[in-house]
């Protein structure tokens, strides 16, 4: 029974336990006249919901025995971990053992305990993100929490903005966040987990998410707790996922001067103007009208009372996310019979169109969300994100999930049938052959029988992990590769999603030992802002002024390969620890090696001092004088899985999870720019960088191809050139190199573009002299050199490539005011492209 709202003292029975309630008319919140009776009545009303989120957890309490007081005379607060010596014997409790002591905590598992806490003025109830397991030990966390805490000059509006940004990231990880206005200053975001990850693992993911928000939105978010960094910004506090940390429980009162509450909210509320914290009376009205909008963020406690928060069966997560009275989806009380081999692929028009791929296994439909649908050709892998298990009845479900419910949108069956199982390794790999309908979606691609492999590429909190779905090259009899789609027919899913034609089927990355013999980097075309159609469909990265590098990691060893296939591992020994920053056993990564100047900007001339070194002593000295950094921006292979067929945005997501930035930054994954095309170009100019790279979000990786899906937009005009000869200097330098004669490819021939001497130091000219003499030839390797330049020229075999900067092209196609930038040993003459 609920305690009375008035009367100074009462004896009540709650859940079969007798409690003596005293001082019920004592004012605990002077600003509003809120009494202990009001507090007890509030906790009785919200008990089912508060207990749902706090049960089986150790409770830390903040008590205001004499009330919260006023700003002029604040009340004294008592912080308690151990249970009170005079606590009723029936209050559930559990111990946490430390090295030198043991703490015994109460647990809020019932209304009687919650009423007792109200009686002793424990206004704030704080709990960790984990529950006690059946054996009394701490289990893995069953939820992730982010505490968005505004610094001076920021408020709830800024917290709500950061919450929206975090929501997009979390949903991309397969997690659904639920907001809570804390009742103090900021906002908490909760996501349900299934208990497979440790607190350390969840904390690490939360920390990376916080750092990603800070990197993408440095003017709004900060991940460092130092107060000096927080004015005007929102601290994304990830640390409350630590097993030793606690967060105020949802529905708990706060010990502020007004009786505010840690109140669950809807995303619509967070997006509205005038967002404010709620007091207990407003929360009472909401609970009566809406129930617990936060319910899906915490799994129900197992009926066995084991306290782990783990599912009582494989459908408990599914049930916790759906209300059978509001959605037409099946919500059964138990899993189905085992032994079946059905499959279904459903087309799901939710916030974004995707396809749900479901295989019957152990009485449920094991499910993956496949944004682009199952691939219909072997040379195109698609991302698949594992979701919660679904009931078998879902295999025949078609209809509309109402707005406001989880997964709202229209669902239809794209294909269905049975499958033959070849391999099932939980959480790692599934290989099976689908037997679809003659008129189903699979048959549109050429055959209703399809052999697929699902391969796990890395986990995310909550048991939701990223997989690849791959159409096997070896198909069963009766199946065939997909023909070229008939434009008159409905296109397969990957074309519906707006992708371009499939890239040529690259050789497996491991085909040549470490994969580098068969994979060459994808190349960009030179363009301008006007060359980018539909700018919202593109991502923008800074263009790094360095040399391209493929990094291959195998068995803890790292190999660095230049664009033209030259092994440069020994040249840059400081990058040899790349494997230590990789969260996988093997990978092929694409990036740029750069050297930074005193202003922290990439400096190609500075990098020249490292590129030419060959002797160990010189390399070691160069490493100390001019350290380099590896800026990674793409992922071609992960743990033996070819990723080149995935979209750019999918590869970038996997790259961010696969690589941890080095603390000193010598290995890092720079974030794409959170900016419009115009803003990205301007930001690059202000930072004095070379320009930006624009990359189509849906583009696959085309090894060795120069693609219009990657466009480089440069501030400076530069041109790679082939050296075809040299002219001697004057006076005392008459026998030495004074300037270089350079050319560019023109079909199968070379076209002369001028001579360059500016930018070449005395040391450069002295060093290159010996190299040019070894390449000497009697005749010019091209025929359009003006007499003035050819009169005293010494010709060489066109084998060396350099790079120049220039102001413009003359009418005859020459480079006006060329300035030498440096040699390009990473490129051969056939790699040079005219950049107009």
C-alpha positions in Angstrom: 0.0 0.0 0.0 1.1 3.6 -0.5 2.0 5.6 2.6 -0.4 8.4 3.6 0.2 11.9 2.3 -0.5 13.5 5.6 -0.2 12.7 9.3 3.0 13.1 11.3 3.5 9.4 12.0 2.0 6.2 10.7 2.6 2.5 10.7 2.0 0.9 7.3 2.3 -2.4 5.6 4.0 -2.4 2.2 4.4 -5.7 0.3 3.9 -7.6 3.5 6.5 -5.7 5.5 5.7 -3.3 8.3 7.3 0.1 8.4 7.0 3.0 10.8 6.9 6.3 8.9 7.7 9.3 11.0 7.8 13.1 10.5 5.6 12.9 7.4 4.8 16.5 7.5 8.4 17.6 7.6 9.3 19.9 4.8 12.2 18.5 2.8 12.1 21.1 0.0 11.4 24.5 1.5 11.2 26.3 -1.8 8.0 24.4 -2.7 6.9 23.2 0.7 7.3 19.5 -0.4 7.1 17.2 2.6 8.3 13.7 3.3 4.7 12.5 2.7 4.9 14.0 -0.8 8.2 12.3 -1.4 6.9 8.9 -0.2 3.7 9.3 -2.3 5.9 10.1 -5.4 8.1 7.1 -4.9 5.1 4.8 -4.4 3.6 6.1 -7.7 6.8 5.6 -9.8 8.0 2.5 -8.0 7.3 0.0 -10.8 9.4 2.1 -13.2 12.2 3.1 -10.9 12.6 -0.5 -9.7 12.7 -1.7 -13.3 15.8 0.4 -13.8 17.4 0.0 -10.4 16.7 -3.5 -9.3 19.5 -6.0 -8.4 22.0 -3.1 -8.4 24.0 -1.8 -5.4 22.4 1.4 -4.3 24.5 4.4 -3.2 22.3 7.0 -1.4 22.5 10.8 -0.8 20.4 11.7 2.2 19.1 15.1 3.3 17.9 14.2 6.8 16.9 17.8 7.6 15.8 18.7 4.0 17.7 20.4 1.1 17.5 23.8 2.7 17.7 27.1 0.8 20.5 28.8 -1.3 21.3 30.9 1.8 21.3 27.9 4.2 21.8 24.6 2.3 20.9 21.4 4.0 23.6 18.9 5.0 23.9 15.9 2.7 25.1 12.4 3.8 26.6 10.1 1.2 26.2 6.4 2.0 27.4 3.2 0.5 27.1 0.6 3.2 23.6 -0.4 4.4 22.5 1.2 7.7 23.0 -0.9 10.8 19.4 -0.4 11.7 18.0 -1.2 8.3 15.1 -3.7 8.4 16.3 -7.3 8.0 14.0 -7.8 5.0 15.8 -5.1 2.9 17.6 -7.0 0.1 21.4 -6.5 0.1 24.5 -7.8 -1.4 28.3 -7.4 -0.8 31.1 -6.2 -2.9 34.5 -7.4 -1.8 37.5 -5.2 -2.2 41.2 -6.1 -1.4 41.1 -4.7 2.1 37.4 -4.4 2.9 33.8 -5.3 2.0 30.9 -3.0 1.3 27.3 -4.2 1.8 24.8 -2.4 -0.2 21.0 -2.3 -0.2 19.1 -3.1 -3.4 15.9 -1.5 -4.5 14.0 -4.6 -5.6 10.6 -3.8 -4.2 8.3 -1.0 -3.0 8.9 -1.7 0.6 12.7 -1.0 0.2 11.9 2.2 -1.8 9.5 3.3 1.0 12.2 2.7 3.6 14.6 4.9 1.6 12.1 7.7 1.4 11.5 7.4 5.2 15.3 8.0 5.9 15.3 11.0 3.4 17.5 9.2 0.9 16.3 11.5 -1.9 18.8 10.5 -4.5 19.3 6.9 -5.5 22.5 6.2 -7.5 23.3 2.8 -9.2 25.9 1.4 -11.6 25.2 0.1 -15.1 25.5 -3.5 -14.0 23.5 -5.9 -11.8 24.4 -8.6 -9.4 24.6 -12.1 -10.9 23.0 -15.2 -9.3 26.2 -16.0 -7.4 26.3 -12.5 -5.9 29.2 -11.2 -8.0 28.9 -8.2 -10.3 27.8 -9.1 -13.8 28.7 -7.4 -17.0 26.8 -4.1 -17.6 23.4 -4.4 -19.2 23.3 -0.8 -20.4 25.6 2.0 -21.6 25.2 5.6 -20.4 26.5 8.9 -21.5 26.3 11.9 -19.2 26.1 15.2 -21.1 27.1 17.8 -18.6 27.0 21.5 -19.7 29.9 23.8 -18.8 29.6 27.4 -17.9 27.8 29.3 -20.6 26.0 26.1 -21.9 22.7 24.6 -21.0 20.1 22.1 -21.8 19.8 23.3 -25.4 23.4 22.5 -26.0 23.1 19.2 -24.3 20.1 18.3 -26.5 22.2 19.2 -29.6 25.0 16.9 -28.5 22.5 14.2 -27.6 21.1 14.3 -31.2 24.7 14.0 -32.6 25.4 11.0 -30.3 22.1 9.4 -31.3 23.2 9.2 -34.9 26.5 7.5 -33.9 24.8 5.1 -31.5 22.1 4.1 -34.0 24.9 3.5 -36.5 26.4 1.1 -34.0 23.1 -0.7 -33.8 22.1 0.8 -30.4 19.0 2.8 -29.6 19.6 5.7 -27.2 16.9 6.9 -24.8 17.2 10.4 -23.2 16.8 11.4 -19.5 16.9 15.0 -18.3 19.0 14.6 -15.2 17.1 17.0 -13.0 20.4 18.6 -12.2 22.1 20.2 -15.2 22.4 17.9 -18.2 21.1 14.9 -20.1 21.8 11.2 -19.7 21.5 8.8 -22.7 20.9 5.2 -22.0 21.3 2.2 -24.4 20.4 -1.4 -23.6 23.2 -4.0 -23.7 22.9 -7.7 -23.5 25.7 -8.3 -21.0 28.3 -9.7 -23.3 30.8 -6.9 -22.8 32.8 -6.1 -19.7 32.7 -2.7 -18.1 36.1 -2.0 -19.4 35.0 -2.7 -23.0 31.9 -0.6 -22.7 33.9 2.2 -21.2 36.4 2.1 -24.0 33.6 2.3 -26.6 32.0 5.2 -24.8 35.3 7.0 -24.5 35.9 6.6 -28.2 32.4 7.9 -28.9 33.0 10.9 -26.7 36.3 11.6 -28.5 34.7 11.3 -31.8 32.0 13.8 -30.9 34.8 16.2 -29.6 36.8 15.7 -32.8 33.8 16.3 -35.1 32.3 19.2 -33.1 35.1 20.8 -31.1 33.1 24.0 -30.6 30.3 22.1 -28.9 31.5 18.9 -27.2 34.5 18.0 -25.1 35.6 14.6 -23.7 38.3 15.9 -21.3 37.0 16.5 -17.8 39.3 19.4 -17.0 37.1 22.4 -16.2 39.3 24.8 -18.0 38.3 23.2 -21.3 34.5 23.1 -20.6 33.2 26.7 -20.7 30.5 27.0 -23.4 30.7 23.3 -24.2 29.1 20.0 -23.2 31.2 17.4 -21.5 30.5 14.0 -22.8 31.1 12.0 -19.6 31.8 8.5 -20.6 33.4 7.5 -17.3 30.1 6.4 -15.6 30.3 3.1 -17.5 33.2 2.2 -15.2 32.2 -0.6 -12.9 33.0 1.5 -9.8 31.0 4.5 -10.9 27.2 5.2 -10.4 24.6 7.4 -12.1 21.5 8.8 -10.5 18.7 6.3 -11.2 16.0 7.2 -13.7 12.9 8.5 -11.7 15.1 9.4 -8.7 14.4 12.7 -7.0 17.3 15.2 -6.9 18.6 17.1 -3.9 18.2 20.5 -5.6 16.4 23.3 -4.0 13.4 22.4 -6.2 12.2 18.8 -6.3 13.3 17.9 -9.8 13.6 14.4 -11.1 15.9 12.4 -13.4 13.1 12.3 -15.9 12.9 10.0 -19.0 12.0 12.1 -22.1 11.1 11.6 -25.7 13.3 12.7 -28.6 10.5 15.0 -29.7 10.8 16.9 -26.4 14.5 17.2 -26.8 14.1 18.8 -30.2 11.5 21.3 -28.9 12.3 24.9 -27.8 12.2 25.7 -24.1 13.4 22.3 -22.9 13.5 22.3 -19.1 14.0 19.9 -16.2 10.8 18.4 -14.7 9.7 18.3 -11.1 8.1 15.4 -9.4 4.5 16.6 -10.0 5.2 16.8 -13.8 6.7 13.4 -13.8 3.7 11.9 -12.0 1.4 13.3 -14.8 3.7 11.9 -17.5 3.8 8.5 -16.0 0.1 8.4 -15.7 -0.3 9.4 -19.4 2.7 7.8 -21.1 4.0 5.0 -18.8 7.7 4.4 -18.8 9.1 5.8 -22.1 12.6 4.6 -20.9 11.5 1.0 -20.5 13.4 -0.5 -23.5 16.7 1.0 -22.2 16.8 -1.6 -19.4 16.1 -5.3 -19.8 13.6 -6.7 -17.3 15.0 -8.8 -14.5 15.0 -12.5 -15.2 12.1 -14.4 -13.7 14.6 -16.7 -12.1 15.8 -13.8 -10.0 19.4 -14.3 -11.0 19.8 -10.6 -11.1 22.0 -10.6 -14.2 19.7 -8.8 -16.4 20.3 -11.4 -19.0 17.4 -12.5 -21.1 15.1 -15.1 -19.5 14.9 -16.4 -23.1 16.2 -15.3 -26.4 13.1 -13.1 -27.1 13.2 -11.0 -23.9 15.1 -8.2 -25.7 12.6 -8.2 -28.5 9.7 -8.1 -26.1 11.2 -5.2 -24.1 11.3 -3.1 -27.2 7.6 -3.6 -28.2 4.2 -3.1 -26.7 1.7 -5.7 -28.1 -1.1 -3.2 -27.5 0.5 -0.7 -29.8 2.1 -2.7 -32.6 0.7 -5.4 -34.9 4.0 -7.3 -34.7 3.8 -10.7 -33.0 4.9 -10.6 -29.3 4.9 -14.2 -28.1 5.5 -15.2 -24.5 8.1 -17.9 -25.4 10.5 -19.0 -28.1 9.2 -21.4 -30.7 10.1 -25.1 -31.3 13.6 -25.8 -32.5 14.8 -27.7 -35.6 13.3 -25.5 -38.3 15.2 -24.1 -41.3 13.1 -21.2 -42.5 14.4 -17.9 -43.7 12.8 -14.6 -44.6 14.1 -11.3 -46.1 11.9 -8.4 -45.3 11.9 -5.0 -47.0 11.6 -2.4 -44.1 10.8 1.2 -44.9 11.7 2.6 -41.5 13.7 5.9 -41.0 15.8 4.6 -43.8 15.1 1.8 -46.2 16.9 -1.5 -45.2 16.4 -5.2 -45.5 16.0 -7.6 -42.6 17.7 -10.9 -43.2 16.4 -13.6 -40.8 17.4 -17.3 -40.3 15.5 -19.7 -38.1 17.9 -21.1 -35.4 17.2 -22.5 -32.0 13.6 -21.5 -31.9 14.0 -17.9 -33.0 14.8 -15.9 -36.1 18.4 -14.7 -35.8 18.3 -11.3 -37.5 20.6 -8.9 -39.3 19.7 -5.5 -40.8 21.2 -5.2 -44.2 21.1 -1.6 -45.4 21.5 -2.5 -49.1 20.0 -5.9 -49.1 21.7 -9.2 -49.9 24.3 -8.9 -52.6 23.4 -10.5 -55.9 26.9 -10.7 -57.3 30.0 -12.2 -55.7 32.2 -9.1 -56.2 30.1 -6.9 -53.9 30.0 -7.5 -50.2 27.3 -5.7 -48.1 27.3 -4.6 -44.5 24.9 -6.5 -42.1 24.3 -5.3 -38.6 23.1 -8.0 -36.2 20.0 -7.1 -34.3 17.8 -8.7 -31.6 16.4 -12.2 -32.2 12.8 -12.2 -33.5 10.0 -14.7 -33.0 9.3 -17.4 -35.6 5.9 -15.8 -36.3 7.8 -12.8 -37.6 8.6 -14.8 -40.7 5.1 -14.2 -42.1 4.7 -10.6 -40.8 3.8 -7.9 -43.2 2.2 -4.6 -42.3 2.8 -1.1 -40.8 4.5 -0.5 -37.5 2.9 2.6 -36.0 4.8 5.9 -35.8 6.5 6.3 -32.4 7.0 2.6 -32.0 10.4 0.9 -32.4 11.1 0.3 -36.1 8.1 2.4 -37.3 7.4 2.0 -41.0 6.1 -0.5 -43.6 7.3 -4.1 -43.7 6.9 -6.4 -46.6 8.4 -9.8 -47.5 11.0 -9.5 -50.2 11.7 -13.3 -50.2 11.2 -16.3 -48.0 11.7 -20.1 -48.0 14.0 -22.6 -46.4 17.8 -22.9 -46.1 20.5 -25.6 -46.0 23.0 -25.0 -43.2 26.6 -25.5 -44.0 28.3 -23.8 -41.1 27.2 -21.9 -38.0 29.8 -20.5 -35.6 28.0 -18.3 -33.1 29.1 -14.7 -33.4 31.7 -15.5 -36.0 30.5 -17.1 -39.3 27.4 -18.5 -41.0 27.3 -20.2 -44.4 24.0 -21.4 -45.9 22.2 -21.9 -49.1 18.8 -20.1 -49.4 16.0 -21.6 -51.4 13.7 -18.7 -52.2 10.5 -18.2 -54.1 10.4 -18.3 -57.9 9.0 -14.8 -57.9 11.0 -13.6 -54.9 13.7 -11.0 -54.7 16.5 -13.4 -55.0 15.2 -14.7 -58.3 15.2 -11.2 -59.7 19.0 -11.4 -59.6 19.1 -14.6 -61.7 18.3 -17.5 -59.4 16.1 -18.3 -56.4 18.8 -20.5 -54.9 21.7 -18.6 -53.4 24.7 -19.6 -51.2 25.7 -16.9 -48.8 28.3 -16.4 -46.1 27.9 -14.0 -43.1 31.2 -13.0 -41.5 31.6 -11.1 -38.3 34.0 -8.1 -38.7 33.8 -6.6 -35.2 31.6 -6.1 -32.2 29.6 -3.2 -30.9 28.1 -2.9 -27.4 24.9 -4.6 -26.9 25.8 -7.7 -28.8 25.0 -5.9 -32.0 27.9 -6.4 -34.3 29.0 -5.6 -37.8 29.1 -8.4 -40.3 29.6 -8.8 -44.0 27.2 -10.7 -46.2 28.9 -12.2 -49.2 27.5 -14.2 -52.1 29.8 -17.1 -52.5 31.5 -17.6 -55.9 30.9 -21.3 -55.7 27.1 -21.7 -56.1 25.1 -24.9 -56.0 23.7 -26.6 -59.1 20.7 -24.6 -60.4 22.1 -21.3 -59.2 23.9 -18.8 -61.3 25.6 -15.5 -61.1 23.4 -12.5 -61.5 23.0 -11.3 -65.0 23.1 -7.7 -66.0 19.8 -6.3 -64.7 17.1 -5.6 -67.2 16.2 -1.9 -67.0 12.6 -2.8 -67.5 12.6 -5.0 -64.4 12.7 -3.9 -60.8 16.4 -3.4 -59.8 18.0 -5.4 -57.0 18.5 -3.8 -53.6 22.0 -2.5 -54.2 20.8 -0.5 -57.2 17.7 0.8 -55.3 20.1 2.2 -52.7 21.7 4.3 -55.4 25.1 2.7 -55.9 27.0 2.7 -59.1 28.1 -0.3 -61.1 30.1 -2.9 -59.3 33.8 -2.6 -59.3 35.9 -5.2 -61.0 36.3 -8.3 -58.8 39.6 -7.7 -57.0 41.9 -10.6 -56.3 41.7 -11.8 -52.8 44.0 -9.7 -50.5 45.9 -12.7 -49.4 46.6 -14.0 -52.9 50.2 -12.8 -52.9 51.4 -13.4 -49.4 50.4 -10.1 -47.8 48.0 -8.8 -50.3 50.0 -5.9 -51.8 50.9 -7.5 -55.0 47.3 -7.5 -56.2 45.9 -4.3 -54.6 46.8 -0.8 -55.7 45.4 2.3 -54.1 42.3 3.9 -55.6 43.0 7.3 -57.3 41.2 10.6 -57.3 40.4 13.0 -60.2 41.2 16.7 -60.0 38.2 18.9 -59.8 36.6 22.0 -58.3 33.6 22.6 -56.1 31.4 22.7 -59.2 32.4 19.2 -60.0 30.5 17.8 -56.9 26.9 17.0 -57.7 24.5 16.8 -54.8 27.2 17.8 -52.1 25.1 16.3 -49.3 25.8 12.9 -50.7 29.6 13.3 -50.3 32.0 13.2 -47.4 34.9 15.7 -47.1 38.4 15.0 -45.8 41.5 17.2 -45.5 44.0 16.5 -48.3 47.3 15.6 -46.8 50.5 16.8 -48.5 52.5 13.6 -48.3 53.0 10.3 -50.0 50.4 7.6 -50.4 50.9 4.3 -48.5 49.2 1.0 -48.3 49.8 -0.5 -44.8 49.6 -4.3 -44.6 49.4 -5.9 -41.1 49.8 -9.7 -40.9 50.7 -11.7 -37.7 51.8 -8.6 -35.8 54.1 -7.4 -38.6 53.7 -4.3 -40.6 54.6 -3.7 -44.2 54.4 -0.3 -45.9 54.1 -0.1 -49.7 54.2 3.0 -51.9 51.7 3.7 -54.6 53.9 2.1 -57.2 54.5 -1.0 -55.1 57.9 -0.2 -53.5 58.4 -1.5 -50.0 59.1 1.5 -47.8 58.8 -0.2 -44.4 62.5 0.4 -43.5 62.3 4.0 -44.5 59.7 4.8 -41.7 60.5 2.6 -38.7 58.4 4.7 -36.3 55.3 3.3 -38.1 56.3 -0.2 -37.4 54.0 -0.4 -34.3 50.8 0.0 -36.4 49.8 -3.5 -35.4 49.6 -2.4 -31.7 46.9 0.1 -32.6 44.9 -2.4 -34.7 41.9 -4.1 -33.1 42.2 -7.0 -35.4 44.6 -9.8 -36.4 45.2 -8.5 -40.0 44.3 -5.6 -42.2 45.1 -3.7 -45.4 44.8 0.1 -44.8 45.1 3.1 -47.1 46.6 6.3 -45.9 49.2 9.1 -46.4 52.6 9.5 -44.7 53.2 13.1 -43.8 55.8 15.2 -42.0 54.6 18.2 -40.0 56.4 21.5 -39.8 56.7 23.7 -36.7 53.1 25.0 -37.2 51.8 21.4 -37.2 51.0 21.5 -41.0 52.0 18.8 -43.5 55.2 19.9 -45.3 56.1 18.0 -48.5 59.5 19.6 -48.6 60.2 18.4 -45.1 59.1 14.9 -46.0 61.7 15.0 -48.8 64.4 14.7 -46.2 63.0 11.3 -45.2 62.0 9.9 -48.5 65.5 9.6 -50.0 67.2 7.9 -47.0 68.4 4.3 -47.4 71.2 3.7 -44.8 70.1 2.6 -41.3 72.1 5.3 -39.5 70.7 8.0 -41.8 67.1 6.7 -41.2 67.6 6.7 -37.5 68.9 10.2 -37.5 66.1 11.3 -39.8 63.5 9.7 -37.6 64.7 11.8 -34.7 64.9 15.0 -36.7 61.8 14.6 -38.9 59.3 12.1 -37.5 56.5 11.2 -39.7 52.8 10.4 -39.2 50.5 7.9 -40.9 47.1 9.4 -41.6 44.7 6.5 -42.4 41.5 7.1 -44.3 40.4 3.8 -45.8 40.2 0.1 -45.0 40.5 -2.5 -47.8 40.6 -5.7 -45.8 39.9 -6.7 -42.2 40.8 -10.1 -40.8 40.9 -11.7 -44.2 37.6 -10.1 -45.4 37.7 -8.1 -48.6 35.9 -4.7 -47.9 36.5 -3.0 -51.2 32.9 -3.7 -52.3 31.4 -1.9 -49.3 30.4 1.8 -49.5 32.8 4.4 -48.4 30.8 5.3 -45.3 30.7 1.7 -44.2 34.4 1.3 -44.7 35.1 4.4 -42.7 32.9 3.2 -39.9 34.8 -0.1 -39.8 38.1 1.8 -40.0 37.2 3.9 -36.9 36.5 0.7 -34.9 39.6 -1.1 -36.2 42.3 1.4 -35.4 43.0 3.2 -32.1 44.8 6.5 -32.6 48.3 6.5 -31.1 48.6 8.9 -28.1 51.3 11.0 -29.8 49.4 11.0 -33.1 51.9 9.2 -35.2 49.1 6.8 -36.2 45.7 8.2 -36.5 42.4 8.1 -38.3 41.5 11.8 -38.9 37.7 12.3 -38.9 35.8 13.4 -42.0 34.9 17.1 -41.8 31.5 17.8 -40.3 30.9 20.6 -42.8 29.3 21.6 -46.1 31.5 21.5 -49.2 32.0 25.3 -49.0 32.9 25.2 -45.3 35.3 22.3 -45.9 37.1 24.1 -48.6 37.3 27.3 -46.5 38.5 25.4 -43.4 41.3 23.8 -45.5 42.3 27.2 -46.8 42.4 28.8 -43.3 44.5 25.9 -42.1 47.0 26.4 -45.0 46.5 22.9 -46.2 46.7 21.7 -49.8 43.0 21.3 -50.2 40.3 18.7 -49.5 39.2 15.3 -50.8 35.5 14.8 -51.6 34.4 11.2 -51.5 31.0 9.9 -52.6 29.3 8.2 -49.6 28.1 5.3 -51.6 31.3 4.7 -53.6 33.1 1.4 -53.4 36.9 1.1 -53.4 38.3 0.6 -56.9 41.9 -0.6 -56.6 44.2 1.0 -59.1 41.4 2.9 -60.8 41.1 6.7 -61.1 37.5 7.4 -60.1 35.2 10.3 -60.3 33.8 9.2 -57.0 36.9 10.7 -55.3 37.6 14.3 -56.2 40.6 16.3 -55.0 40.0 20.1 -54.7 43.2 21.9 -54.4 44.1 25.5 -53.5 47.5 25.4 -55.1 48.3 24.3 -58.6 50.7 21.4 -58.6 51.8 19.0 -61.3 53.7 15.8 -61.3 56.4 15.9 -64.0 58.8 13.6 -65.7 62.4 14.8 -65.9 63.7 14.6 -69.5 66.9 16.5 -69.3 68.9 19.3 -67.6 70.7 22.5 -68.4 74.0 23.5 -66.8 74.3 26.5 -64.5 76.4 29.6 -65.3 79.8 30.8 -64.1 81.3 28.5 -61.6 78.3 26.1 -62.0 78.8 25.7 -65.7 79.6 22.0 -65.4 76.8 21.3 -62.9 73.0 21.1 -63.0 71.3 24.5 -63.1 67.7 23.6 -64.0 65.6 20.6 -64.9 63.7 20.1 -68.2 60.3 18.5 -67.5 57.5 17.0 -69.4 54.1 15.3 -68.9 52.5 12.3 -70.7 50.5 13.0 -73.8 49.0 9.8 -75.0 52.0 7.4 -75.5 54.4 10.3 -75.9 55.7 13.0 -73.7 54.9 16.7 -74.0 57.4 19.4 -72.9 56.0 21.8 -70.2 59.1 23.8 -69.3 62.2 24.1 -67.2 62.4 24.6 -63.4 65.2 25.8 -61.3 63.4 27.7 -58.5 63.0 25.7 -55.4 66.0 23.5 -56.1 68.6 24.0 -53.4 72.3 23.7 -54.0 72.2 20.3 -52.1 69.3 19.1 -54.3 71.2 20.0 -57.5 74.4 18.4 -56.3 72.6 15.2 -55.3 70.6 14.9 -58.5 73.6 15.4 -60.7 75.0 11.9 -60.2 71.6 10.3 -60.8 71.0 12.2 -64.0 74.4 11.3 -65.4 73.6 7.6 -65.0 70.4 8.1 -67.1 72.2 10.1 -69.8 71.2 9.6 -73.4 72.4 11.3 -76.6 69.0 12.4 -78.1 66.0 14.1 -76.7 63.2 11.7 -75.5 60.6 14.1 -77.0 60.4 16.5 -79.9 58.8 19.7 -78.9 61.5 21.4 -76.8 62.1 25.0 -77.9 65.6 25.7 -79.4 66.4 28.1 -76.5 66.0 25.3 -74.0 67.4 22.5 -76.1 70.6 24.4 -77.2 72.7 23.3 -74.2 70.5 20.6 -72.8 71.8 17.2 -71.5 69.1 14.6 -72.2 68.3 11.7 -69.8 66.1 8.6 -69.9 62.6 9.7 -68.7 62.6 7.6 -65.5 62.5 10.2 -62.6 59.3 11.9 -61.4 59.1 15.1 -59.4 56.4 17.6 -58.5 56.2 21.4 -59.2 54.0 24.2 -58.2 53.0 26.8 -60.8 50.8 29.8 -61.3 49.1 28.9 -64.6 49.5 27.4 -68.1 50.7 29.5 -70.9 48.9 29.6 -74.3 51.4 27.0 -75.6 50.7 24.7 -72.6 53.9 25.5 -70.7 53.9 25.9 -66.9 54.2 29.5 -65.9 56.6 30.3 -62.9 57.2 26.6 -61.9 58.7 26.0 -58.5 60.2 22.7 -57.6 58.5 20.9 -54.7 60.4 17.7 -54.5 61.0 14.2 -55.9 58.2 11.6 -56.1 60.0 8.2 -55.7 56.6 6.7 -55.0 55.5 7.2 -58.6 56.7 6.1 -62.0 56.3 8.1 -65.3 53.2 6.1 -66.1 51.5 7.3 -62.9 51.8 11.0 -63.9 48.5 12.6 -64.9 48.0 16.0 -66.4 46.1 18.1 -63.9 44.4 21.0 -65.7 
